[in-house]
Amino acid sequence: MLDGCVPWPPETAEKYREAGYWADRPLDTLLTDGARVHPDRTALVGPEGDRWTYAELDTKAARIAAGLVELGLRRGDRVVVQLPNISEFVVAIFALLRIGAPPVLALPAHRESEIVPLCELSEATAYLIAEDDGAGFDYRTLARTVRKAVPSLRHVLVVGEAEEFTALPEAKPVPLDDSDPSEVALFLLSGGTTGTPKLVPRTHNDYLYNARASAELCGFDEHTVYLVALPAAHNFAFACPGILGTFAAGGTVVLSPTPSPDDGFELIEREKVTATAVVPPIALLWLETAEWSDNDLSSLALLQVGGAKFNAEPAARVRDTLGCTLQQVFGMAEGLLNYTRLDDPNEVLIETQGRPLSAADEIRIVDVDGEPVADGESGELLTRGPYTLRGYYRAPEHNSRSFTEDGFYRSGDLVRALPSGHLVVEGRVKDQINRGGEKIPAEELENHLLAHPDVHDAAVVGMADEVMGERTCAFLVVKNGSAAPILRELTAFLRERGVAAYKLPDRLEILDTFPLTTVGKISKKALGRLLADG
């Protein structure tokens, strides 16, 4: 294990091997096996229509891997990868897996306030970007700021025009040692509640099981055509079953530049897509658009919806409107995945968020004192299993709060279990806003707001929204003698601080003082009631 990672106890690891959950194979064998067994089958279709067979994709990954080694990257180096849904994302990830340099999967929407801490925490050697996002944002400008702030960063690699940086390199393939399957393959980002980034280490063994078991449960096979509608770096789209699960089944991955119906529906029709995954706001948009769209969506057999709770009313409309099976997915980058099954009764598909993927997933639902709740009662979800982490990377203090002494992860999710084992998600214990599947740590945004010269105090609260699930309201108390900022001015200030667009407040309220709890803390429950009262 890399220094700063928490391994599974040896006896637990051996149990998972003996039971067949861990195959002791490197993650990049998903591609090398495909190239060996069905080299001429289409593996990947890029957003520009570029098509790659398994053999072509494997060869390209080998060339990029050799180029990275020639550049000086070594086993154990961390590389922050921030790429949109382009073919180079898939190629680069497999190249990095091949040389044993764990990628840190950042999202395209991240900006300075996210990327700099990620590079610092991971002690990244390299930062891989596209030249721009296609909508006017230049990642090279961001990279200049990041490079100045992070001493460990030796390379900025660019897909596209590199300017003073380095183009993604290629070289003649060279023999490379296989990775240790118990080592960290890659890092995902936690959707946690504090402003400090948390990295989720995923090993070859646990993430390979994550992808393979998900693909089997979801019925993926060589005929599957999977549309990557969400950002490819998102755990949901990457391995649940996502890109990796599709490769495990020998299917075809199709990359969409955006999750919009304009892009998604056209690709479903053109490529005969059979499965995809979206978050609830996108599902609502697709349902609305499908009512009048002329696109032929008849190939679509499975729509996964996750990232946030999907309400029963729109869930009930999926089959009739889109003509496909709905699968609700409740999961986390930290591990545990819950799926409704393809043969579940309709009311289960509509009303629940699924049950655990693995027979080895262990679940506890506990009250505030850590005691098990009565059957059918809601409580915090605790879990451990063959693909759930035992600790965040280089975060001992946070780990002491987030894990029990016997290794159960405290998810922060409030759930209740049905007799069938299916879970119904009822909210969050932790202080964060789930805006359309994007997790916004309240503390992080509050810290940015407190940096405003006119702000005395700040509190961020989620407000219910039919489309996004939750939107963000910023409550402010301004300094004496200062003028209260308006929302437009405030968002401009936050953008200048490098805050990602999805984290910007949707609403602003100015108060003279904040309501307090009996122990003198800001009462966010009282602020929530102010919102509810209008």
N, C-alpha and C positions, 0 to 999 in steps of 0.2 A: 504493500500500500504506500502511496505517496504520503510524506509527512503531512500531518494535519487531517488525515482521513481516519475514520473509525471503522475497523473491520468487523465482520460477523464473528462471534465466538467460534473457535475451531470446531467444537462439537456440533454446533448448529450448521456450519458450512458443510461438514461431512454428511450430516443428515440430508441436506438439500441435494448433495451429489448422489447419495445412495438412492434417493427417491426419484432421481431423474430430472429434477428441476434445473439443475446446473449441468450443462453439457461439457464444460471445460474446453470451450472453443472460442477463439477471438471473434469479435463482432463483425469484422470485415469479411469473415467467411460467408456471410450472406451474399456478398457480391462475387467472391471468387468461386463459390459453389455454383452460383447461377451461370457464370461464364463457362464453367466446366461442363455442367449438365445440359444446359439449353443456351448455347452461346449466341444463336441467331434470333432468339426471341426478343421482342422489344421490351426493354427495361424502363426507359425513361423518355417522356415527351416534354420538351421544354416549352416555356410560354411563347417563344417565337416560332414554334413548330418544329424545332430541331429534334431529331429522333435518334436514340441510342439503343443498340442491342446490348445484351449483358456483356458480350465480349468487348465491344467498343468502350463501354463504360469502365470495365475492369482495366483495360489497357490505358485509358486516359488517367484513371486514378493512380496506376503504377507510374506513369510518367510524371504526374504532379508530385507524387511521393518522392521520386528520385530528385526532382528539382528542389524540393524543400530540404532534403538531406544535403544536397550540394550547396544550398544557401547557408547551411549551418544549423538547422533545426535538429534536435536530438530527442531521443526517447525521454519522456518525462516533462519536456517543455510544454507549457500551456499556451494555447492560441485562442484569443477571443475572436469568434467568427460572427460577423454581422452582415449577412447577405440577404437580399430579398429572395423570392421564389424563382430562382434561375438555376439552370443545369449545373453551374459551377458550385452551387451549394452542395449538391449531392456528391459531385466529384471530389471536392475539397475535403468534405467530412471523411469519406472513405480513404483518401490519401493520408490524412492526419491519423486515422485509426491504424493505418498500415505501418506508419513509422513510430507509433506509440506516443504521439504528442497530443494529449487530450484536448479536444476543442471545448471551449466554453461558449455555449450557444446563447448569444444575445439576440434580441428581437430587432427588426428593422426600425421600429418606432423609438428605440432607446436613443438618448442624447447624452450630453456631457455628464449630467448628474448621475446617470446610470453607468456609462461606459468607463469613466475614470475609476470609480470604486471597484468595478469588476476587474479591471486590469490590475489595480493595486492589490486586491485580495488574492487573485490568482497568481500574482507575480508573472504576468504574461510576458512571454518572449516576443510574440508577434500578434498583430491585429489585422484581420482579414476583412476587407470591405469591398463594396461595389463603388464605382466612381460617384454615382448618385442614385436617388430613389425613383427617378423617372418623373418626379413631380416638383422638381426644383430644389430639393435639398442635396447639397454636395457633402458626401461623407468624408472627402479629403480635407475639407475645412475642419470638420470635427476631429479627424485624425491628427491634425497639426496641434490642436489643443491637448489631445490625449498624450501624444508623444512627449510634449514638454512636461506634462504632469507626472508621468510614470517612468522612473529611471530604468526599470527592468526591460522596457520595450525596445527591442533592437530592430524590429522589422515592421513596416506597414506594407501589407500586400494588397494589391488592388486588382479587381476584375474590371477591365476597361482601361481608360487612359490613366496611367499611373502618376503622371507629372513627376514630382521629385521622389516619389516612393518607388516600390518595386512591383512590377507586374507579376501575377501569379506564375511561378516558374515551372518549367518542364525540362526533363532530361531523359536520357535513355534509361529504361528501367534497370534496377540493380537488385540483387538478392537482399532480402531484409529478414531479420529474425521475427518469428511470431511473437505477439504480445502474450504476456501471462494473463490468462482469463480471469484471475482473481484480482488483477490490477484495475485501476480506474480507466475506463474507456473514454468517458466524456463527462462534462459538467452541465447540468441543467440549472436554471434559475428558479429559486423558490418564489412563490407568490406570497411571501410572508408579510408581516404586519409592521415591521420596523423599517426605518430609513436605511439601515445597514444591509447591504446585499448579502444574501446567503446562497452559497453554491451547494448544489446537490450532486455528490459524486455517484456516478452510475458505473458499475463494473461491467466488464464483458459478459460475465456469467449472468448477472441479474437482469441486464437490459436485453440480452439475447432471449432469455426466458420471457421477459415482458412482451417482446415483439412476437415471438413464435406462438406463445399461448394465446395472445390476443387474436392473432390471425386465425388460429384454429377455431376459437370460440365464435368468431365473426364469419366463419365460412369462406375465408379467402382461399383462392386456388389459382391455378395458372390462367384462368379466364378472367380473373379480377382486374378491373381497370380502376385504379384509385385516384381520385382528384384531390390534390393538395390545395384546398381553398384557403385555409388558415396559413399564417406564417409557418414555413417549413421547420423553423427552429423550435416551435412550440411542441411540447411533449405529446400533445394530443395528435397532431398531424405527423409527428416524426415516428412514433412507435406504438400507437394505441388503436389499431395496428399500424396505421400510417405508412410511411415510406418503408421502414424496416420490415414491418409485417408483410407488406406487399412483396418485397424482395424475397422474404422467407418462403412465400407461397409460390414464387415464380411468376407473379403477375406484372402488370404495367403501371407505372406511376406517371401521372400527368400533373404538371405544375401550372397553377393558375396565378397570374400576377396579382390578383385581388380576389376577395370572396364575393364580389358583387355579382348579382344575377347577369349583368351584361357579359362579364367574363366567364362565370361559372356555367351558365346555361349554354353558351356557345360551345364550350369545351365538352360538356356532357353530350351534346348532340354530335359534334364532330368526331370525338374519340370513343363514343359509345361507353361512357363512364358508367360503372356499376355501383360504386360506393364512394362516399365522401363524408367529411366531418365538419361541422360548423358549430358556432356558439349561438345561444338563443336569439340575440338581435338579428343575426344573419338568417337564421331559420325563419323568423317572422317576415323579413324582407323577401326571402325566396317564396314563402307561401303567398304573399301579396302579389308578387310579380307573376307567379305561375298562373294566376287567375286570368291574365290577359296575354301572356307570352305565346308566341308562335313556335318557340323552340321545341324540338322533339326530345322529351325527357324520358322516353319509355324504357331506355336501357338502365336507368337508375333503379337499383334494387334495394339499396340500404342507405339511409341517412342517419348518421350518428350526430347526436346533439349533446354537448357537454360544456364544461368550462364554467357554467353557472346553472342554477336550477331552471328547467324548462317547464313553464306552467302547463297545467292540464288542458286548458282550453285550446291553445295552439297545437299542443301535442296531439290532440284528438283529430286535428285536421290534416295531419301529414299524409296519411295513407290515401285519403280521397283527393287531396289537392295535388300531391306530387307523385302519387301512384307507386309508392315504395314503402318498405318497412321502416319504422322508426326504431332506433336503438338509443336509449338514454345511457349516458356515460358519466359517471361521477368518479373522478380520479385526481391525482396530485403528482407533481413532479417528484415528490419524495418517494413515490412507489405505488401504494395501493390503488387498484383499479376496480371499479364496480361497473358491470354491464347488465342491462336487461338482455335476456336471451331472445334469439330470433323466434322461438316458439312460445314465448311467454303469452299468457292471455292479454287481450287488448287493454283491460283495465290496469294490469301491471305495467305495460309499456307506457301508459299515459300517466299513471299516478306515482310511480317510483323512479328512483335513480339507479336501479340495478342492484346486483349482489356481487360479492367478491369474485375476482377472476380465478383464483387458485384455491384448491382444497387446503393448501398450506397457509393461506391467509388467516391470521388470528385477529379476532375483533373483540374489543371491549367497549361498552358504552357506559360512561361513568358520570356521576354528579360532581358538583364543585369540590367535594371532599375526596374525590377519587374512588368512591364506592360504586359498585354496579347499580344501575337503575333497575326498577321493576320492568318486567316484560311490557313492551309497547310504549314505555315512557321515553322521552327524549333526553339526551345527554351528550357529552363530548365523546367523539369517536377516537379511540386509541387502537393502534394496529401494529403488527409486525409480521414479517413473512419473507419469502425468498427473493423479493424484488423491492422491498422497502428498506430504506437506508437505516443505518444505526447511528448516524451523526452527520451533521453538516461539516463542510470543509473548513478547517481552521476556525472553529467557533465553539470553544469549550464552554464558555459561560452560557451561551444560548443552548447548547446541547444539554446542559444540566437542568434547564427548564423544560426542554422540548421532549425529553425521553425519560421514561421511568427507569428505575434501577434494573429491571429485568428486560429492558430493550424495547418496550412499546413506544411508538411515536405518538405524541399528543398532536392530533391533526388540527385542533381548534374548530372543527366542524361540529355543529349540533345536528344529531340525527336521531331517528327512532327506527327500530327494526321491526319488520313484520314477521309473523310466524314462518313465512317462506324463506326468510333470510334476506329479503330485499330491503334496502335502506331508503328512507324518505329523508331528504335533507331539509332542515328547518332553520338554518342560519349559521352564524359564525360566533364563536366565543371571542375571538380576537378582534381587535379594532382595525378593520380594513373595509374598503368598499370594493364590491365586485361589479365593475362597470362593464357589462357585456362580456364577461369572461376575463377581462383584464383586471388584475388585482392592484388596488391603489392603497399603499400603506398610509394611514391617516397621519402618523407621526412624521413621516418623510415630508409630506406636503405641508404640514404645519410648520416644520422647520424652515422651509423655503418662504412661507408667508411671513414668518417672524423676522426674516431678513429685510423686509420692506421698511423703508425709513419712517413710514407713517403708522406702522402697525405696532400696537402695544401687546396684544395677545390674539391667538388664533386657535380655532377648533374646526376640524373637518368632520362632517357627518354625511352618511349616505342617506339619500332620499329615494323612496320607492318610485320606480318608473316602469310602465308597461312594456316598453320596447327594450331598454337596456338592463332591466332588472333593478339596477340602482344607478343614480347619478350622484354627483358630488356637490355638496353645498359647503362653502367656506363661511364660517362665522368669524367676524373680526371685531375687536375693540381697538379703536384708533388712539393714538397718543394725544394727550391734551394739547390743544392748539393746532392740531393737524387736520387737514381736510381728508375726509373719507375717500379712498380710491373707488372708482367705478370698475365694474367687472372687466371691461375692455382694457383699462390701464393695468389692472392686476395681472391678467393673462399675458400681456406684453412683458411685464416685469418677470414673470415666471419663465417665459420663453427665453428671455435673455440669460436666465440662470441655467439654461439647458434642460428644463423639465420637459419630459415627453408630452406630446399633445393629449394623449388619453388621460393623463393625470391632472390636466387643467380643470379648475372648478367650473361647474355648469351654472352655478348660482352663487350669489354673494349676498350676505345679510350683515348689517352693521348693528351692533348692540352697544349699549352703554356699559354694561357689565355682563359677565357670564353667570348663569345659575351654577351653584356649587353643591356638591354632595356634603354629607355630614362630616366627612374628613377633609373638606376643603378642596377637593378636586373638581374640575369642570364636569358638570353633569351632562353627558352627551345624551342620556335618556331624555332630559328636560329639553335639550335643543331639538331632539327628534320630535318631541311633542309640539314644539313651536312650529316646526315644518308641517306636521300633520294638521295643526289648527289653521294653517294658511298664512 
